[in-house]
């Protein structure tokens, strides 16, 4: 399991004690069923030039969780964020930190337990004008049962330099998988895709994972949210690790022909993202 965030006992107290700079540009907490959510903005290291960064923060009751883009074998409601009503936004991209795998009798859940921060990379249409965000968020929070939720978040981000977003936001941003020029030396790299001839319902994914092979993980998602099995890690060969994605019914794999798969690779020293097309 990749443990991205370790929730403190006094999580709500720690949120209230955030430095003033991290709360200068923040919306109010909105209470929902077994959770609350807010949006704020601030500066983080390694932000893409010409963009501003907002953060959707969700705090859930003990034992509750929310989902990643692929909710896992147990099923669930992946989050969806819409920015249609925003002003001065040329592009808004929600970034997903590396998730956790949580297993129970219903199966495996891919997501975030009790607390999550989703960075949002915003490109203003006019860098010299305020950004007025209206974010409609649809998601699920679950314990034994899943509760669908919808929240509208409002925030105005002034032009110019922003105050620091704070340590929690920086950790969430730094846990987002990197691609292309953003890659760092410790990030997993070199994705290769094979179709084992003796296993027609299996895709084999291989990559180089610097560091401890025992913590390496892969997560898969397709744009339309269709089900994909969890990749199963094999024995390492040096820094190269193979993961098998095995469909119990080979026809389910055939039905995905032509789909573009996002592959998140998480290792001891970093995380990255790549893509391939199922042939």
C-alpha positions in Angstrom: 0.0 0.0 0.0 1.2 3.5 -0.8 0.5 5.6 2.3 0.4 9.1 1.0 -1.0 11.0 4.0 -0.9 10.0 7.6 -3.8 11.6 9.4 -3.1 13.0 12.8 -5.5 12.5 15.7 -6.4 16.1 15.8 -6.8 16.6 12.1 -9.5 19.3 12.3 -7.5 21.2 14.9 -4.4 21.1 12.7 -6.4 22.6 9.8 -7.6 25.4 12.0 -4.1 26.1 13.0 -2.8 26.6 9.4 -0.6 29.7 9.0 -2.5 32.9 8.1 -0.8 33.0 4.7 -2.3 29.7 3.7 -5.8 30.9 4.6 -5.6 34.4 2.9 -7.3 33.1 -0.2 -9.8 30.5 0.9 -13.4 29.7 0.8 -15.5 28.7 3.8 -15.8 25.1 4.9 -19.0 23.6 3.5 -20.5 20.8 5.7 -21.8 17.7 4.0 -22.8 14.2 5.1 -19.9 12.8 7.1 -17.5 15.3 5.6 -16.7 18.9 4.9 -15.0 20.5 1.9 -13.5 23.9 0.9 -11.3 25.5 -1.8 -8.3 27.7 -1.3 -5.3 29.0 -3.4 -1.7 29.6 -2.9 1.8 29.3 -4.2 3.7 25.9 -4.2 7.2 25.0 -5.4 7.6 23.6 -8.9 4.3 25.2 -10.1 4.1 25.5 -13.9 5.0 29.1 -15.0 1.9 31.0 -16.2 -0.5 29.1 -13.9 -2.0 29.6 -10.5 -2.9 26.7 -8.1 -6.1 26.2 -6.3 -6.8 23.2 -3.9 -10.0 21.4 -3.2 -9.7 20.0 0.3 -11.9 17.3 1.8 -12.0 16.2 5.4 -14.0 13.1 6.3 -15.2 11.5 9.5 -13.0 8.7 10.9 -13.2 5.6 8.7 -14.7 7.3 5.7 -13.0 7.7 2.3 -13.3 9.1 -1.1 -12.2 7.8 -4.5 -9.5 8.2 -7.1 -10.2 8.3 -10.9 -10.6 4.5 -10.9 -12.5 3.6 -7.7 -11.2 0.0 -7.6 -12.8 -3.5 -7.7 -15.2 -2.7 -4.9 -16.8 0.0 -7.0 -17.6 3.6 -6.1 -18.1 7.1 -7.4 -15.0 8.7 -8.9 -14.8 12.5 -8.4 -15.8 14.9 -11.2 -15.1 18.6 -11.2 -16.7 21.1 -13.6 -15.5 24.7 -14.1 -18.0 25.8 -16.8 -19.3 28.8 -14.8 -15.8 30.1 -13.9 -14.5 33.4 -15.3 -11.0 34.2 -16.7 -10.1 30.5 -16.9 -8.5 29.3 -20.1 -7.8 25.9 -18.7 -8.4 24.1 -15.4 -6.7 20.7 -14.7 -7.5 18.7 -11.6 -4.4 16.9 -10.3 -4.6 13.6 -8.3 -2.0 12.7 -5.7 -1.0 9.1 -5.7 -3.8 7.2 -4.0 -4.0 4.4 -1.4 -5.4 0.9 -1.8 -7.8 0.0 0.9 -9.1 -3.6 1.0 -12.3 -5.0 2.7 -14.8 -7.8 2.1 -16.3 -5.9 -0.9 -12.9 -5.7 -2.7 -10.2 -3.2 -3.2 -10.9 0.6 -3.0 -8.5 3.1 -4.6 -8.7 6.5 -3.0 -8.0 8.6 0.1 -9.0 7.8 3.6 -10.4 10.6 5.9 -8.6 13.5 4.2 -7.6 14.5 0.6 -6.4 17.6 -1.2 -6.8 17.8 -5.0 -4.6 20.5 -6.6 -6.1 22.4 -9.5 -3.7 23.9 -12.1 -5.4 27.0 -13.6 -4.3 28.9 -16.6 -5.9 32.3 -16.6 -7.1 33.8 -19.9 -5.8 37.2 -18.7 -2.9 36.9 -16.2 -3.5 40.5 -15.1 -7.1 40.0 -14.0 -8.7 38.0 -11.1 -9.8 34.4 -11.6 -13.3 33.8 -10.4 -13.7 30.1 -9.8 -17.0 28.3 -9.7 -16.3 24.6 -9.1 -19.1 22.0 -9.2 -17.8 18.9 -7.5 -19.5 15.5 -7.7 -18.0 12.7 -5.7 -18.7 9.9 -3.3 -17.7 9.4 0.3 -18.0 5.9 1.8 -17.6 3.8 4.8 -19.6 0.6 4.4 -22.1 2.3 2.1 -21.3 5.1 -0.4 -23.0 8.5 -0.1 -23.1 10.6 -3.3 -22.4 14.3 -2.8 -22.4 17.5 -4.8 -20.9 20.8 -3.7 -20.4 24.1 -5.4 -17.2 25.9 -4.4 -16.6 29.6 -5.1 -13.2 31.5 -4.9 -11.7 34.7 -6.3 -8.0 34.5 -6.9 -6.4 38.0 -7.3 -3.7 38.5 -10.0 0.0 38.6 -9.0 2.1 36.6 -6.5 0.1 34.4 -4.1 1.0 33.6 -0.4 2.4 30.2 0.3 -0.3 27.5 0.1 1.0 25.8 3.3 2.7 22.5 4.1 -0.3 20.2 3.5 -0.9 21.7 0.1 2.7 21.4 -0.8 2.7 17.7 0.2 -0.3 17.0 -2.0 1.2 18.9 -4.9 4.5 17.1 -4.6 2.7 13.7 -4.6 1.1 14.3 -8.0 2.6 12.0 -10.7 5.0 13.8 -12.9 5.3 13.6 -16.7 7.7 14.8 -19.5 9.9 17.7 -18.5 8.6 17.6 -14.9 10.2 14.1 -14.2 12.8 13.9 -11.5 15.7 11.3 -11.2 13.9 9.2 -8.6 10.6 8.9 -10.6 9.6 5.6 -12.2 10.4 5.6 -15.9 10.6 3.5 -19.1 7.1 2.0 -19.3 6.9 -1.0 -21.6 3.7 -2.9 -22.5 3.5 -6.6 -23.4 0.7 -9.1 -24.1 1.8 -12.5 -22.8 1.0 -15.2 -25.4 -0.1 -17.7 -22.8 -2.5 -15.3 -21.0 -5.0 -13.7 -23.5 -6.7 -11.7 -20.8 -3.5 -10.2 -19.4 -1.5 -7.0 -20.0 2.0 -6.9 -18.6 3.5 -3.5 -17.7 7.1 -3.0 -16.9 9.0 0.0 -15.7 12.1 1.0 -13.8 11.4 1.9 -10.1 14.4 3.3 -8.2 14.6 2.4 -4.6 12.8 -0.2 -2.6 10.9 -2.6 -4.9 8.6 -3.6 -2.1 6.7 -0.3 -2.1 6.3 0.0 -5.9 2.7 0.3 -7.2 0.8 1.0 -10.4 -2.7 2.4 -10.8 -4.7 2.5 -14.1 -7.6 4.6 -15.4 -9.4 5.2 -18.6 -11.2 8.5 -19.5 -14.7 7.0 -19.4 -14.2 5.4 -16.0 -14.6 1.8 -17.1 -13.3 -0.9 -14.8 -9.7 -1.9 -14.9 -8.2 -4.5 -12.6 -5.5 -3.6 -10.1 -2.0 -4.4 -11.4 -0.3 -7.2 -9.5 3.4 -6.7 -8.8 5.9 -9.4 -9.8 9.4 -10.1 -8.6 11.9 -7.3 -9.5 14.8 -7.8 -11.9 17.2 -5.1 -10.7 15.2 -1.9 -10.7 12.8 -3.2 -13.3 9.4 -4.5 -12.0 6.6 -6.1 -14.1 3.0 -5.7 -13.1 0.3 -8.0 -14.6 -3.2 -6.6 -15.3 -5.3 -9.8 -15.5 -9.0 -9.7 -16.7 -10.9 -12.7 -15.4 -12.9 -12.6 -18.7 -10.7 -11.9 -21.8 -13.7 -10.4 -23.6 -13.6 -7.5 -21.1 -10.1 -6.7 -22.3 -11.1 -7.0 -25.9 -13.9 -4.5 -25.3 -11.3 -1.9 -24.3 -9.5 -2.1 -27.6 -8.4 1.4 -28.7 -8.8 2.9 -25.2 -6.1 5.2 -23.9 -4.9 4.0 -20.4 -3.4 6.3 -17.9 -0.7 4.5 -15.9 0.4 6.0 -12.5 3.6 4.6 -11.2 4.6 5.1 -7.6 7.9 4.2 -6.0 10.0 4.9 -3.0 11.7 7.9 -4.5 9.0 9.4 -6.7 6.0 9.0 -8.9 5.2 9.4 -12.6 2.5 9.1 -15.2 2.5 7.6 -18.6 -0.1 6.4 -21.2 -0.6 3.6 -23.7 -3.3 2.5 -26.1 -4.8 -1.0 -25.8 -4.4 -2.8 -29.1 
